[in-house]
Amino acid sequence: MRVLLVGSGGREHALGWKMAQSPRLKALYIAPGNAGTARLRADGAEIANLPVKADDKNALVQTALERKIDLVVIGPEGPLAAGLADDLRAKGLAVFGPSQAAAEIESSKVFSKEFMQRRGIPTAKFSVFRDYDRALAYIHELEHPIVIKASGLAAGKGVIIPENPSQAETALRQIMVEKVFGPSGDDVVLEERMSGPEVSLFGFTDGNSVQVTVPAQDHKRIFDNDRGPNTGGMGAYAPVPVFAPAMAEKIQRSILQPAIDGLREEGRPFVGVLFAGLMLTAQGPKVIEFNCRFGDPEVQVILPLLESDLLEILMACATGHLSEVQIHWSKGAAACVVLASEGYPGKYPSGRPISGLDAARPDSFVFHAGTREQDGRIVTSGGRVLCVTGWGESIPLALKSAYTAIGPIRFEGMQYRKDIGRLAVTSTLHA
């Protein structure tokens, strides 16, 4: 198969890395890719980055047609929300990724929450506001902790968990008045804060059937012990000890399948991967939010555990034949640690040289997120720069592999969490 992969982050490097292992791959083009995807190799297959931006819909469609692409895989949420999948399908191309209408499950938190309410999918109680003064008055009426969410896309940073009323007022003002997230904050969702372990569960889907992945757990806060502001994710591990296989089957039946059925019945068939961010509350699993694509960095720990051919799964989803595919997973574990730029998740520098990337190990891999090549060297070009993934027979061994692999890597201002997977190790020891 000839494949076009859209995107430039750690998620896309992981997808490209796994697709490069498929014997069915003839050519893989990544648009625009990064310094890591430029280094991907596969026996008998051509792999190359293309200088086409992920938000240039016309150029991507033209590229897919000119290069006789068999399958387009869309990584980030932005192009999906902009309708790239629709434009590609209109030209007769097979696409892994939902339509613009289906992608509203992520691009509009208002739509998503109201959809869950209509379909009886368990989630937190919520209210929607467009007027700042009314939202502010509502905050002062509440007697329980809240979560404040910008309705639109905000690169994983549009969810704020205030610790007190003063922080809630500040967050609301930043979103609705100062417009720190632009038009994504025109509407806000104020919802009751849930408590319990968080788990990410992904479902491959062709719009009808759903097959779930192993569960993963992300670490959103920038600093150890879950302190500091939210980020796009500072590390992850899979599987999750507190999440039994029977629970995954239950969530597939009670959350993912009803969501896919509901979207189809409402004229928004969803093809691709549906990401359910879940809270395991005392009342049972509830949806924190849905996303219309793989999570980053969760996919960097899920794909190393996939024993089946990823390319076969993606094509089965795109062509409506997922029920004919059996998906197999390793019994081991994987863990990753994100190496971020100084200042992230705020303003950060770029162009800083990275060393130590060639110290390869058999039990780890370095996925590039925010990198580019400059004057023959690989330099930083994003807030999250690298995602170092390790694997092994258990979570402690996977974590040891990941942290050991970080050892040789250096760039000025590099920051990362030292406690990724700590709770998983504790859970494993007490299981």
Secondary structure, 3 states (H helix, E strand, C coil): CEEEEEECCHHHHHHHHHHCCCCCCCEEEEEECCCCHHHCCCCCCEEEECCCCCCCHHHHHHHHHHCCCCEEEECCHHHHHCCHHHHHHHCCCCEECCCCCCCHHHHCHHHHHHHHHHHCCCECCEEEECCHHHHHHHHHHCCCCEEEEECCCCCCCCEECCCCHHHHHHHHHHHHCCCCCHHHHCCEEEEECCCCCEEEEEEEECCCCEEECCCEEECCEEEHHHEEEECCCCEEEECCCCCCHHHHHHHHHHHHHHHHHHHHHCCCCCCEEEEEEEEEECCEEEEEEEECCCCCCCHHHHHHHECCCHHHHHHHHHHCCHHHCCCCECCCEEEEEEEECCCCCCCCCCCCECECCCCCCCCEEEEECCEEEECCEEEECCCEEEEEEEEECCHHHHHHHHHHHHCCCECCCCECCCCCCHHHHHHHHCC
